[in-house]
Amino acid sequence: MKRFVYINDESCQNDYCDNRISNTKYNLLNFLPKNLWEQFRRFMNQYFLLIACLQLWSLITPVNPASTWGPLIIIFAVSATKEAWDDYNRYISDKQANEKEVWVVKNGARKHIQAQDIRVGNIVWIRENEEVPCDLVLLGTSEPQGLCHIETAALDGETDLKTRVSPPPCVGLEFEQLHRIKGVIECPIPDKDIRRFDANIRLFPPFIDNDICPLTINNTLLQSCYLRNTEWACGVAVYTGNKTKLGMSRGVPEPKLTAMDAMIDKLTGAIFLFQLTVVVVLGAAGNVWKDIEARKQWYVKYDDNEPWYQILVIPLRFELLCSIMIPISIKVSLDFVKSLYAKFIDWDEDMYDLENNTPAHAANTAISEDLGQVEYILTDKTGTLTENKMIFRRCCVGGTFYGNECGDALTDVELLNAIANNSPHVIKFLTVMSLCNTVIPIKSPSGSVFYKAQSQDEDALVNAAANLHMVLVSKNGNNAEIHFNLQVMRYEILDILEFTSDRKRMSVVVLDCQSGKIFLLSKGADEAMLPCAYSGQQTKTFVDAVDKYAQLGLRTLCLGWRELESEEYTEWSQSFKEANSALIDREWRVAEVCQKLEHSLEILGVSAIEDRLQDGVPETIEILRQSGINFWMLTGDKQNTAIQIALLCNLISSEPKGQLLHINGRTQDEVARSLERVLLTMRITSSEPKELAFVVDGWALEIILTHYTEAFTELAVLSKTALCCRVTPSQKAQLVKLLKSCDYRTLAIGDGGNDVRMIQQADIGVGISGREGLQAARAADYSIGKFRFLKRLILVHGRYSYNRTAFLSQYSFYKSLLICFIQILFSFLSGIAGTSLFNSVSLMAYNVFYTSIPVLTTVLDKDLSEKTVMQNPEILLYCQAGR
């Protein structure tokens, strides 16, 4: 389905909602029924409501109904008050956003209105450092080229600035023309994909003819972004209110049920069945005693003509007396202490990252005890185990290796001499490093240039090129300027073929303004670039370079280029424009068109970038493995690079202590044979002390997950360590799901947007507030500043939370059963008539306040010092055994 947005014409937009934001869960009319419905969805609450209702029958109740109704109302009131307070805070936040003043165009003039009054089709003006109030298609900016810079941290957690550009028909429009602009935008119905916007725009005369211009996400300003380094920008509202991309992506995540919660639910069910058995036995015994003994006693007056339902009175009395077997206050008690566990994590100064000024944070307050029962940790590599601070170390250009001797190509005399002598291969290599990217150069007041990059790899490449005298000075719209030694080189960027996880490469088409020639510049993974080399080019040197650099733990990229004939580019450009204009399957069509251009490349060389391990990573992994936790590393890097990093961080052991098994293959048969061989080896040597691990790449993994899931599941059970290389975000999530299907408690940890699906799929998600932004940290249950804090999160907070919750649960059931058995014993001494030993006030006080003693004891429990936990991580095995 499509949406047609008529620019600056409110009369055509009546079918769309206004810009009022509402994140509240309740309103005044539905709060009470909706909240009660949610609370009574739990079996325990239904059970206690039944007991309370039975106590209203005066014939059977042995105690005052207030003994159950009082605690039930108090507990429900506490839960409802908490929900109401949370919802009220959301209402206040919504109110502030809805009443914010914004500028819109009305009748050709700018006017102030509240943000909630913006309608689809309105033209909205934003000034520097202001928040975007709804999803806009950019029409104009203060920059002549129609550019602006935005900060999307509130949307996707990425802190680097991004460039947005006006559609070509709107570039150059005057200030007054933007007030009177008319046209139509054809776009999809609202969705939550913040990385795609497949639409078209057509302006009405006199501004331009009826040519259709494609729109992408780069032509939009999404709600909650901030305008930076740009005086003003204006755009037309296409999605408003809760129908924006941010509004569509909001939602309450599925609640995660901890192992302890599942056990408590099962225990509650078992106690309920036991309770019914006791009620049936005692009820039958009571009726027998009444007929045989009670009628003989002169002081017991039973009517000889009792109605039929009198046979139910004694059993129902015992049901009411035994109802305290299931503690009514356990849910509130557990919720309270779990909230305190989360605060302990927030307050932990030993988990404070001083470097980035980032504290640990528990976003999910309900699953802290599961941290003490983790069996598998699935971790990303870049930015999680490593620092994600990319440093250009070595390169191979035209078959010559640079940086091998000194370990730093930037100081390699041979490379510096090649640059001084204008070596053609080296100059091309540096040009690709400077231009084939989405980096934004920014000039400081002192005149120096620094760069804002969405990718740390691109930042390292551009800075390395600048250090080698190929300085990217500016990017204004489609124009880029490079200073090389004393030369000024200008290029026009004609098209950008963006990187995707499927293509694993990115390209730009540029026009050399001096020579008038058109070039295709490309960079990407070796398996995506080397097959695109022109026929006859010898690539063995580059293959050897990639392998050599990977063995050193360096990240590699292959760079290439080729000259395009103007006729070839003109024909391809038309196809590219048509693919970009498609509203259906645009991504697939664009990839197909890109494939037609990215061939016959001259492979220029290979870059090698170092990404060092974070401090404390080897020690953390070692101590967690001693605790009985298994590790899987899921990375998009090359296999050899992943293996070297795994060796450095104690994830795998080298021969003879350990053995690494490879699962390879490009066809289904090859993968099947390799998988069976590894599986057979695992079965044979599983009882030996030797540490076994397996490594698999994304290609083989895709075949396995499609055709050999059962065999791979068996392998996952046998293997304690695995390295999965060249994997996509969806494959990461599939692996987490596979381990969960084996009933393992999983923890996923990552730092980037590509780790979000894995983090959300796992039983426990941990995000690292890293250089890739806060997207992973926001999606996670827990966020930490560095990987080494995971040791304390699991061994200290996880263990304490598990032990405290176990103690509280056991104590709650124990004291309830104890009181109940005292009541049952009294029944045998009082004629099995269902008489209560305790008065109503005592029962009410017991139900409401008696749990405060174990709660206080639980919170203050320090039975084992944190130092002892760290020095003896195997104690965590006792927590896992508790499952």
Buried (B, 14 or more C-beta within 10 A) or exposed (E): EEBEBBBBBEEBBEEBBBBBBBBBBBEEEEBEEBBBEBBBEEEBBEBBBEBBEBBEEEEBBBBBBBBBBBBBEBBBEEBBEEBBEEBEEBBEEBEEBBEEEBBBBBEEEEEEBBBBBBBBBBBBBBEBEBBBBBBBBBBBBBBEBBBBBBBBBBBBBBBBBBBBBBBBBBBEBEEEBBBEBEBBBBBBEBEEEBEEBBBBBBBBEEBBEEEBBBBBBBBBBBBBBBBBBBEBBBBBBBBBBBBBBBBBEEEEEEEBEBBBBEBBBEBBEEBBEEBEEBBEEBBBBBBEBBEEEBEEEEEEEEEEEEEEEEEBBBBBBBBBBBBBBBBBBBBBBBBBBBBBBBEBBEEBEEBBBEEEEBBBBBBBBBBBBBBBBBBBBBBBBBBBBBBBBBBBBBBBBBEBBBBBEBEBBBEBEBBBEBBEEEBEBBBBBBBBBBBBBBBBBBEEEEEEBEBBBBBBBBBBBBBBBBEBBBBBBBBEBBBBBBBBEEEEBBBBBBBBBBBEBEBBBBBBBBBBBEEEEBBBBBBBBBBBBBEBBEEEEEBEBBBBBBBBBBEBBBBBBBBBBBEBEEEBBEEBBEBBBBBBBBEEEBBEBBBEBBEEBBEEBBBBBBBBBBBBBBEBBBEBBBBBBEBBBBBBBBBBBBBBBBBBBBBBBBBBBEEEEBBBBBBBBEEBEBBBBBBBEBBEBBEEBEEEEEBBBBBBBBBBBBBBBEBBEEBBBBBBEBBBBBBBBBBBBEBBBBBBBBBBEEEBBBBBBBBBBBBBBBBBBBBBBBBBBBBBBBBBBBBBBBBBBBBBBBBBBBBBBBBBBBBBBBBBBEBBBEBBBEBBEEBBEBBEEEBBBBBBBBEBEBBBBBBBEBBEEBBEEBBEEEEBEBEEBEEBBEBBEEBBEBE
